[in-house]
C-alpha cells in the first residue's frame, strides 16, 4: 500500500489533550507520573527495595528530575523482581486512564534519566514515530523519562495464549483506548499499539526469521482478525504501511562451473536450471532471479546448496579433499637481514633496539655542523617531549646512547648491532616538506668498546660481506666525517660506490657520551647491501695439489693504504695466486719516520699440478715489482 502523508494534527490524536493548555497538560502528565511511581512501589519488589533503601516515599517524586536522580538498585545484580527486566510487572491491571509512561526497549540499563525531546528528534525520526509522539501529547523541548523497561501482555492477562514481549511506549496515556493503530516497518523495531496498556515490538523478528517483507500486510490483517475474534479490541479503518523493502528481485550471477567445482559434480547448465526452476528460481540473462520469499539466498554457494538439495545429497560422490599446500618462506630481503643479523651475533654482537624518535640535540652530540643537510628532519606534530620530537636521519646517536648506557652501568665491554630505520624527508624551502612522507631506509649499525681493535672490527664487516656473497667490496680512507676519528675511519665501497662507513668514534664525540678508550662504530646501508648480493654461490672442490706459501714484507710511506697494495699484488701475481692476506703492519724501532712495514702472506696453487719453485718465484717477482713501481715500496731483508 502506498504511504500516506498524514499531518500530525489531523488524525490519531486526542482532541481533549490537543486543545489542553500547556500548564494543564504538564499537570496531567505529572499526575500520571506519580500514579506510575506509586504502582511500581506497590507491585514490584525491585522498586520497593530501591525506595526503602534510599528512605524515599513515592509521594516524594514530584518531578521528572526527582525520578531521574533517584538511586535505583541495579536490576542486573538484584534479580528479586518477579519479571526480570520489567518495570511494571503486569501493567494491564492498572486502569488506562490513570497511567502515563515512556520507556525504551527491554535491552536498556534500567537507570531512569531525563532528556529533552527536541525538534531535531521530530526531524530525524520517521514520520510514523513522530506522528505517534505528536498525537500522544509530546511537543518539542518536552522532557521524558527513558531507561525504564516493562512487560506487557497482548490482550490482557486473561487472554489465552497471551505473549509477553519487550515494548516501547511513549506517553501512552494520551492515546485513546478505543483506537487500534498498527505501525510496521521492515527491518526496524516495530510498534503495535492496541491501547495505552498494550504494546509490543515485532519488526525485527521479520529479519531474524528470514521472512518475506511482502507478507507483512497479510500478517497485520490476520492479527486484526484475531483481535476482533478474541474480543480484545475493535479494528478501525486505515493502514499506514511504511515499506522500506526493495521491490526488485535479488539477482545473482549464474555460475554453473563454479557450482560444480564446489559440489564435486558434473551437471550441465541445463540440468542446474531445471533443478532451480522447481524452487521458483528463474534464469535470465545468465543471472539467477531469486524469489522474494527466499531471503536466505545471498551468494553463489547458497544457490549451489539448492542445486545439491534438489539433485540429492546421496548422489554426490565421496571424494578426498584436494588442494595445494603453500609453504611459507621469507622474502629475499628478509633472508638477507636474518643472515646479516646471524653474522653479527656470531661475531659477538648483541642486538639492540631504539626509538625512531630522537631529539635534535642528538645531532650536536655526534658533531654534525649546524648547516649539515642531514640535520633536516621530519618533525612530530604531537611529540612525547623534546627528546622524541623528530624522526631520526641516522642511527648513530641511538647506538652511542646504548653503549653509554652499558658503560655507565660498569659493563667493561659491549658490542651491539641494530637494524634500524632512518627517515629522510623531502626538503622544501630548506625544511622538511610536511605534505610528503619521508623516505624510509634500513641501516645496519654496529657499535663496540673494550673488546675489539680497529682491524678486528674491520674483520667483522668483511665477514658480513663474505657471508652475504657480496663481491667487489673495498675500503677507502674517510677523513671528512665529523663523528669519526679522521685517521681511523674508512668508507665501505662496492664496485666503487659508497654504501657505508666504519671506524673509531672521534674522541670529542665519545667524551660527550661519557665513553672512554677506543669506541668503534659502523653504518651500512641495507638496501645497497641487498642489491649487491650475488644470488649464485659457486662450489669449489677441494684442491688435489698442495699450495706454496710465500711471505713478503715491504717498506712504504705511512700514507699508502694497505688495501691498495693488496689489490696491486692480486693483479700482478696472476692466476696462480690463490689468496693474499695482510698479517702485519709495523711502525716503530728500526723503521724510518714516516714509513711503515707491511707484510703479506701469498698462497700459490695450480688446480692441475704441483707448482715448481720457478713458477712461484716468477709470481713473487711480479708482485714485488708492482709494489715497487706503484708505491715506491722497498723489499725488507
Buried (B, 14 or more C-beta within 10 A) or exposed (E): EEEEEBEBEEBBBBEEBEEBEEEEBBEBBBEBBBBBBBBBBEBBEBBBBBBEEEEBEBEEBEEBEBBBEBEBBEBEEBEEBEBBBBBBBBBBEBEBEBBBBBBBBBEBEBBBBBBEBEEEBBEEEEBBBBBBBBBBBBEBEBBBBBBBBBBBBBBBEEBEEBEBBBBBBBBBBBBBBEBBBBBBBBEBBBBBBBBBBBBBBBBEEBEEEEBBBEEBBEBBEEBBEEBEEBEBBEEEEEBBBBBEBEEEEBEBEBBBEBBBEBBEBEBEBEBBBEBBEEBEBBBEEEBBBBBBEBBEBEEBEBBBBBBBEBBEEEEEEEEEEEEEEEEEEEEEBEEBBEBBBEBBEEBEBEEBEBEBBBBEEBBBBBBBEEEEEEBBBBBEEEEEEEBBBBBBBBBBBBBBBBBBBBBEEEEEEBBBBBBBBBBBBBEEEEEBBEEEEBEEBBBBBBBBBBBBEBEEBBEBBEBBBEBBBBEEBBBEBBEEBEBBBBEBBBBBBBEEEEBBBBBBBBBEBBEBBEBEEBBBBBBBBBEBBBEBBEEEEEEEEEEEEEBBEBEBBBBBEEEBBBBBBBBBBBEBBEEBBBEBEBEEEBEEEEBEEEBBBBBBBBBBBBEEEEBEEEBBEBBBEBBBEBBBEBBEBBEBE
